[in-house]
Amino acid sequence: MKVPELPALTGIRFFAASLVFAAHVTKIPGMGWLEQHVLFHLATCGVAVFFVLSGFILTYNYAHVFRGGINAGNYGRFIWDRLCKIYPLYLFTLLLCIPIQVIGQHRDWNSLALGLQLTLLQCILPIQQLRLTDYFNIPGWSISCEMFFYLLAPVLIWRCLTIKRLPVAVLLAGMVSIIIVMTAGMVANHFPWPARFAPLRVPEFIIGVVTAACYLKAGSCSRVTADCFAVGGLLLLALGVILNDLVPSFLRSGPLFSPGAALLVYGLAAGRGYIMGFLSHRWIALLGMSSFALYLIHDPILRICKGVFQHYGLAASGFWPAFLLGLTLFAFTQAVAIALFKTFELPAQKYLRRLIRKKAPAGNAPIQPIDSPAPIPPGPA
């Protein structure tokens, strides 16, 4: 069953991934002063948008699969479909970062970190308080969180869609989120890993699932209402940025930004105005589709650039050199991301998905492959 596309939600992925890039480009020698500006402190906001968006898109796209229940067949095909989406490019960038880390000599070799990251367990198993997430391709930590979400997604989607009254679904999601956030607060007093520990990022995903259920059950709304949702979401996200340094540390990631992200996603999904038109443009859509590649490839590129600068004693001193270097690096990274998306990510997905189609018995057709955001960083759901 092919569901109608929501192109604006593809376009917004590009901007969420760009926030993560902007936060990390400040590590280039001479560009550290950019950290004083708020625009270069929005990586946590971008990742929260991706996590909420992931819950929304997966629920929207797979509602017809799990509405009637879960069995070993549709659960297994769902997990395979998601692995086809995220793992080939994730593995490629992880392997790319091995020689970068060895040559850089900033960290000792750690086989445990490599094993956890190869199996996407680095944020699911709290080994060494998640310090092992700081090896190899560091943004890959959020992909480990996404893998945990995927394991829970069929149950969450099924249970959410079986609740007939939307207020009840919203109330239950709010209660579960509050319990998890309070747990994160207590854990934060003893262990410094709540922000990357996958179980404690589940509220963002749940909020995305419930937002999608509301969208599916409530039907369409007027253009004005949808624009109000989108603008209101942006304002809430801006408020989260303002309050970010004033709240306890365990609230500075998902809990602070997820309400605004939910409103923004709902408004974009339901909208038909200028905002949706801009985000649905074919060039923005292409940037959105390649956002997963942008999210995963930007850290290796920036680390190589940083190593070259340090080796030759270079620095981007001054506003214009830093601006031009940052813009050049972003354009180059985006070009590489588009190339990776077209020549590696997409072909790998199609090849792996064909494997299960060939093995699927008659009357047990595989799930229709659907592209959805990877958290960014962000990536993919």
C-alpha positions in Angstrom: 0.0 0.0 0.0 1.5 3.3 -1.1 0.8 6.2 1.2 0.7 9.8 -0.1 4.1 11.5 0.2 4.8 14.4 2.5 7.6 16.2 0.7 7.9 19.0 3.2 9.0 16.5 5.8 11.8 15.5 3.5 12.9 19.0 2.9 13.1 19.9 6.7 15.6 17.1 7.1 18.2 19.1 5.3 17.9 22.0 7.6 18.1 19.8 10.7 21.2 18.1 9.4 22.7 21.6 8.6 22.4 22.6 12.3 24.5 19.6 13.3 27.2 20.5 10.6 27.2 24.1 11.9 27.9 23.0 15.4 30.8 20.8 14.4 32.5 23.1 11.9 33.6 25.2 14.9 36.3 22.5 15.6 38.4 23.7 12.6 41.4 25.7 13.9 40.6 29.4 14.0 36.8 28.9 14.0 36.3 28.2 17.7 35.0 31.8 18.2 31.9 30.9 16.3 30.8 28.9 19.3 29.9 32.2 20.9 27.0 32.5 18.5 23.7 30.7 19.1 23.4 29.5 15.5 26.4 27.2 16.2 24.8 25.6 19.3 21.8 24.0 17.7 23.0 20.5 17.1 20.8 19.1 20.0 17.8 20.9 18.5 18.5 19.3 15.1 18.8 15.8 16.5 15.6 16.2 18.6 13.8 17.2 15.4 15.1 14.1 13.7 14.0 11.8 16.5 10.5 13.2 16.5 10.3 13.2 12.7 11.4 9.6 12.8 8.5 8.5 15.0 6.1 10.5 12.8 7.3 9.2 9.5 7.5 5.6 10.6 4.0 5.7 12.0 2.6 7.4 9.0 4.2 5.0 6.5 3.7 1.8 8.4 0.3 2.3 10.0 -1.3 0.0 7.4 1.2 -2.7 8.3 0.8 -2.8 12.0 -2.7 -1.5 12.5 -4.0 -5.1 12.6 -1.3 -6.4 14.9 2.3 -7.6 14.9 3.6 -11.0 13.9 7.1 -12.5 13.3 6.7 -11.9 9.6 5.9 -8.2 9.4 8.2 -7.4 12.4 11.1 -9.1 10.8 10.5 -7.5 7.4 10.2 -4.1 9.1 13.5 -4.5 10.8 15.2 -5.7 7.6 13.7 -2.7 5.7 15.1 -0.3 8.2 18.5 -1.9 8.3 18.6 -1.6 4.5 18.0 2.1 4.9 20.6 2.9 7.5 23.3 0.3 7.8 25.2 0.3 4.4 26.1 4.0 4.6 26.6 3.8 8.4 29.0 0.9 7.9 30.8 2.7 5.0 31.4 5.9 7.1 32.4 3.9 10.2 35.1 2.0 8.2 36.2 5.3 6.7 36.8 6.7 10.1 39.1 3.8 11.2 42.2 5.1 9.4 41.3 8.7 10.3 41.4 7.8 13.9 44.5 5.7 13.7 46.4 8.4 11.8 45.1 11.1 14.1 46.4 9.4 17.2 44.0 11.3 19.4 42.6 8.1 21.0 44.1 4.7 21.7 42.7 1.8 19.7 39.6 0.3 21.3 38.3 -3.0 19.9 35.3 -2.9 22.2 34.2 0.5 20.8 34.5 -0.9 17.3 32.5 -4.0 18.1 29.7 -2.0 19.7 29.5 0.4 16.8 29.6 -2.3 14.2 26.5 -3.9 15.9 24.8 -0.5 16.6 24.9 -1.2 20.3 27.0 1.7 21.5 24.0 3.7 22.9 21.9 0.7 23.8 24.4 -1.0 26.2 25.6 1.6 28.8 29.2 0.2 28.8 31.7 2.6 30.3 28.9 5.2 30.6 28.8 5.5 26.8 32.3 6.9 26.5 32.8 4.5 23.7 30.5 6.6 21.5 33.3 9.1 21.1 35.3 6.8 18.9 35.3 6.6 15.1 32.3 8.3 13.4 30.9 10.1 16.5 27.5 11.2 15.0 26.8 7.5 14.6 25.6 7.5 18.2 22.2 8.7 17.1 21.9 5.9 14.6 22.3 3.5 17.5 19.4 5.3 19.2 17.4 4.9 16.0 18.1 1.2 15.9 16.6 1.0 19.4 13.6 3.0 18.3 13.1 0.5 15.4 13.0 -2.4 17.8 10.2 -0.7 19.7 8.4 0.9 16.8 6.0 -1.8 15.7 4.6 -2.2 19.2 4.4 1.6 19.8 2.7 2.1 16.4 0.2 -0.7 17.0 -0.7 0.3 20.5 -1.0 4.0 19.6 -3.3 3.3 16.6 -5.6 1.0 18.7 -6.4 3.8 21.1 -9.6 5.3 19.7 -9.6 8.6 21.6 -6.8 11.0 20.7 -6.7 12.7 24.1 -6.1 9.4 25.8 -3.2 8.6 23.4 -1.7 12.1 24.0 -2.1 11.7 27.8 -0.5 8.3 27.9 2.4 9.4 25.8 2.9 12.4 28.0 2.9 10.3 31.1 5.4 7.8 29.7 7.6 10.7 28.5 7.5 12.4 31.9 8.4 9.1 33.7 11.4 8.5 31.4 12.5 12.1 31.7 12.3 12.0 35.5 14.3 8.8 35.4 16.9 10.6 33.3 17.1 13.3 35.9 17.8 10.8 38.6 20.3 8.9 36.5 22.0 12.2 35.6 23.1 12.6 39.2 25.2 9.5 39.0 26.1 8.8 35.4 26.9 11.4 32.6 25.2 9.5 29.8 21.5 10.4 29.6 21.8 12.5 26.4 23.1 9.5 24.4 21.5 6.6 26.2 18.9 5.3 23.7 16.2 4.3 26.2 16.2 7.8 27.6 15.7 9.3 24.1 12.5 7.2 23.6 10.2 10.1 24.6 11.1 12.0 21.5 10.2 9.0 19.3 7.0 8.4 21.2 6.0 12.0 20.7 6.5 11.6 17.0 4.4 8.4 16.9 1.5 10.1 18.8 1.8 13.2 16.5 1.4 11.0 13.5 -1.5 9.1 15.1 -3.2 12.5 15.7 -2.5 13.5 12.1 -3.9 10.2 10.7 -7.1 10.3 12.8 -7.8 14.0 12.7 -7.7 14.4 9.0 -6.8 17.5 7.1 -6.9 21.0 8.5 -7.0 24.5 7.0 -4.0 26.1 5.6 -4.1 28.8 8.2 -4.3 26.2 11.0 -1.4 24.2 9.6 0.8 27.3 9.2 0.0 28.3 12.8 1.2 24.8 14.0 4.4 25.2 12.0 5.1 28.7 13.2 4.2 27.8 16.7 6.6 24.9 16.5 9.4 27.2 15.4 8.7 29.6 18.2 8.8 26.7 20.8 12.1 25.5 19.3 13.4 29.1 19.6 12.2 29.2 23.2 14.0 26.0 23.8 17.2 27.5 22.5 16.8 30.5 24.8 16.2 28.3 27.9 18.8 25.7 27.0 21.4 27.0 29.5 18.8 27.7 32.2 17.4 24.2 32.6 18.9 21.0 34.2 21.3 19.1 31.9 18.9 16.2 31.3 16.3 18.6 29.8 18.7 20.1 27.3 18.2 17.6 24.5 14.9 15.9 23.6 12.6 17.1 26.4 13.2 20.7 25.7 12.8 20.6 21.9 10.4 17.8 21.2 7.1 19.7 21.8 8.2 22.4 19.3 9.4 19.7 16.9 6.1 17.9 17.1 4.1 21.0 16.3 6.4 21.9 13.4 6.2 18.4 11.9 2.4 18.3 12.2 2.1 21.7 10.6 4.4 20.8 7.7 2.6 17.5 7.2 -0.8 19.2 7.1 0.2 22.4 5.4 -0.4 23.5 1.8 1.0 27.0 1.9 4.2 28.8 1.0 6.3 27.0 3.6 5.3 23.6 2.3 5.8 24.8 -1.3 9.4 25.9 -0.5 10.3 22.7 1.4 8.7 20.6 -1.4 10.8 22.1 -4.2 12.8 19.5 -6.0 16.2 20.9 -5.1 15.2 21.1 -1.4 13.8 17.6 -1.6 17.1 16.3 -3.1 19.0 18.0 -0.2 16.6 16.4 2.2 17.0 12.9 0.7 20.7 13.2 1.0 20.6 14.6 4.5 21.4 11.1 6.0 24.6 11.1 4.0 25.4 14.7 5.0 24.9 13.7 8.6 27.2 10.7 8.5 29.9 12.0 6.1 30.4 15.5 7.6 32.4 14.4 10.6 35.1 12.5 8.7 35.5 15.4 6.3 35.8 17.9 9.1 38.3 15.7 10.9 40.4 15.4 7.8 40.3 19.2 7.3 41.2 19.7 11.0 44.1 17.3 10.7 45.5 19.1 7.6 45.2 22.5 9.3 46.9 21.3 12.5 49.7 19.6 10.5 50.5 22.7 8.5 49.8 25.2 11.3 46.9 26.8 9.5 44.0 28.7 11.0 40.9 30.5 9.7 41.5 33.7 11.5 39.0 36.5 11.1 35.4 36.7 10.1 35.7 36.4 6.3 38.2 33.6 6.2 36.1 31.6 8.7 32.9 32.4 6.8 34.3 31.4 3.4 36.0 28.3 4.7 32.8 27.2 6.5 30.7 27.8 3.4 33.2 26.0 1.2 33.3 23.0 3.5 29.6 22.9 3.7 29.2 23.0 -0.1 31.9 20.3 -0.6 30.3 18.1 2.1 26.9 18.5 0.6 28.2 17.6 -2.9 29.8 14.5 -1.5 26.6 13.6 0.4 24.5 13.9 -2.8 27.1 11.7 -4.7 27.0 9.1 -1.9 23.2 9.1 -1.8 22.9 8.5 -5.6 25.8 6.2 -6.1 26.0 4.2 -2.9 23.2 4.7 -0.4 20.3 4.3 -2.8 21.7 1.4 -4.8 22.7 -0.5 -1.6 19.1 -0.1 -0.3 17.6 -1.4 -3.5 20.0 -4.3 -3.7 19.4 -5.5 -0.1 15.6 -5.0 -0.3 15.6 -7.1 -3.5 17.2 -10.0 -1.6 14.2 -10.3 0.8 11.7 -9.9 -2.1 13.2 -12.9 -3.8 13.0 -15.0 -0.7 9.5 -13.9 0.3 6.9 -16.8 -0.1 3.7 -16.2 -2.1 1.1 -14.4 -0.1 3.7 -13.0 2.3 4.9 -10.1 0.3 7.7 -7.9 1.9 6.8 -4.5 3.3 6.8 -1.8 0.6 10.2 0.0 1.0 9.7 3.5 2.3 12.3 6.2 2.8 12.1 8.1 6.0 14.5 10.4 7.9 17.6 9.2 9.6 18.6 11.1 12.4 20.0 13.3 11.8 21.2 14.6 13.2 20.3 13.5 12.9 19.3 10.4 10.4 17.3 8.0 9.5 14.2 6.5 10.6 
